[in-house]
Amino acid sequence: MKALLTAALLTATALPAMAFDPANMTEAEKAAFGEAVRDYLMANPDVLIESINVLEERRLADEARNDELLVENSKAAIFDDGHSWVGGNPQGDVTLVEFIDYRCGVCKRVSPDVEKLISADGNIRWILKEFPILTQESDMAARFAVAVQQEAGPDAYKKAHDALMESRGPVNLESLTKLAGELGVEAQAVINRMNTEDVSAVLRKNHQLAEQMRIMGTPTFIIEGEMLRGMPAEGLEGTVARAREAKAEG
């Protein structure tokens, strides 16, 4: 049995891929070969683990390439849509785009890390895209933020964004009216604008873009040509560094 396995492996590696054809084996040879392979893997489980790791690496590489194509095909909508808030350093050498939901616990948890990165780096263009997907409160909060931007401008939007990220309470008309007052914007004008087509159009475009990009969760980051579905364990600094290196080489 072991001899059969050895011969088969030698044949498979020494000859072209099509030369080793299990279809030409007898049923007895197939059974013996299968048993030999099983015995070998049971005795050498590291081989199986190594194979699984290689397959996972290939899968991740394929996903990364697909994401790069998705970004390339939607660059205008991602980096210059005309309605998303742009902050950080608007003339920065690297652009970081973040899809957010104000009721997303992970978004709230990583928000200070993102702010710290933007501030410490000083050369990152930061774009926020409202992408409410979790609850009705998500939609209300996003509508409020967009309405604030349209009524009072980008500085007021950023204050609203920060307050909504930090908030742990309910999102409703009462809480949003109170927040508008704290921000120093005209509360009734913002509340009235929330359900207008101007606001709905922004959210609709963001959802359409997310669908094209196969984004189904928050936070999702796009840093130049690389998409990160969630905050990487090592943070965002490594991706920013890779983006700079790629631009320098290109």
WOQUI-V549714 format. One record per pair of residues at least 24 apart in sequence whose C-alpha atoms are under 10 Angstrom apart, sorted by the first residue. I is the first residue (numbers start at 1). GAP is how many residues later the second one is. Records with the same first field share a line. If there is no record, write none. Layout:
BEGIN
I->GAP, GAP
END
This chain:
BEGIN
1->28, 30, 31, 32, 33, 34, 35, 36, 38
2->30, 31, 33, 34, 35, 37, 38
3->30, 33
4->25, 28, 29, 32, 33
5->27, 28, 29, 30, 31, 32, 35
6->27, 30, 31
8->25
9->28
63->164
64->161, 162, 163, 164
65->160, 161, 162
66->147, 161
67->146, 147, 155, 158, 159, 160, 161
68->145, 154, 156, 157, 158, 159
69->144, 156, 157
70->142, 143, 144, 155, 156, 157
71->141, 142, 151, 152, 153, 154, 155, 156
72->152, 153, 154
73->139, 140
74->135, 138, 139
75->149, 150
77->128, 129, 131, 132
78->49, 51, 128, 131, 132, 135, 144, 146
79->46, 47, 48, 143, 145
80->47
81->48, 121, 124, 125
82->120
83->45, 46, 63, 66, 67, 116, 118, 119, 120, 122, 123
84->43, 44, 45, 46, 62, 65, 70, 118, 122
85->41, 42, 43, 44, 45, 61, 64, 68, 69, 70, 72, 73
86->39, 40, 41, 42, 43, 68, 72
87->31, 37, 38, 39, 40, 41, 67, 68, 71
88->27, 29, 30, 31, 33, 34, 35, 36, 37, 38, 39
89->29, 30, 32, 33, 34, 35, 36, 37
90->33, 34, 35, 36, 37
91->32, 33, 34, 35
92->29, 30, 31, 32, 33, 34
93->29, 30, 31, 32, 131, 147, 150, 151, 154
94->29, 30, 31, 32, 129, 130, 146, 147, 149, 150, 153
95->28, 29, 30, 31, 32, 127, 128, 129, 130, 145, 148
96->28, 29, 30, 31, 32, 125, 126, 127, 128, 129, 130, 131, 140, 143, 144
97->28, 29, 30, 31, 32, 123, 124, 125, 126, 127, 130
98->28, 29, 30, 31, 32, 33, 120, 121, 122, 123, 124, 125, 129, 130, 132
99->28, 29, 30, 31, 32, 33, 107, 111, 116, 118, 119, 120, 121, 122, 123, 130, 131
100->28, 29, 30, 31, 32, 33, 38, 42, 65, 117, 118, 119, 120, 121
101->28, 29, 30, 31, 32, 33, 34, 36, 37, 38, 40, 41, 63, 64, 116, 117, 118
102->28, 29, 30, 31, 32, 33, 35, 36, 37, 38, 39, 40, 43, 59, 60, 61, 62, 63, 64, 65, 66, 69, 116, 117
103->29, 30, 31, 32, 33, 34, 35, 36, 38, 39, 61, 62, 64, 65, 66, 67, 68, 115
104->28, 29, 30, 31, 34, 61, 113, 114, 115
105->60, 63, 113, 114
106->112, 113, 124, 125
107->58, 111, 112, 113, 123, 124
108->54, 56, 57, 58, 59, 60, 111
109->56, 57
110->55, 109, 120, 121, 125
111->51, 54, 55, 108
112->50, 53, 54
113->118, 122, 123
114->117, 121, 122, 123
115->47
117->118, 119, 120, 123
118->119
121->116, 119
124->99, 116
125->98
126->97
127->94, 95
128->30, 33, 93
129->73, 74, 76, 77, 78, 81, 91
130->31, 72, 73, 74, 75, 76, 77
131->71, 72, 73, 74, 75, 76, 78, 79, 84, 85, 86, 87, 88, 89
132->71, 74, 75, 85, 86
133->74, 83, 84, 85
134->83, 84
136->35, 36
137->33, 34, 35
138->33
139->32, 55, 64
140->31, 32, 33, 36, 51, 54, 55
141->24, 29, 30, 31, 32, 35, 53
142->52, 57, 58, 60, 61
143->47, 48, 50, 51, 52, 53, 56, 57, 59, 60
144->27, 29, 32, 33, 35, 36, 46, 47, 48, 49, 50, 51, 55
145->31, 35, 45, 49, 54
146->44, 47, 48, 52, 53, 54, 56, 57
147->42, 43, 44, 45, 46, 47, 48, 49, 51, 52, 53
148->32, 35, 37, 38, 39, 41, 42, 43, 45, 46, 51
149->41, 50
150->40, 43, 44, 48, 49
151->34, 35, 36, 38, 39, 42
152->31, 32, 33, 34, 37, 38
156->24, 27, 28, 29
157->26
159->24
END
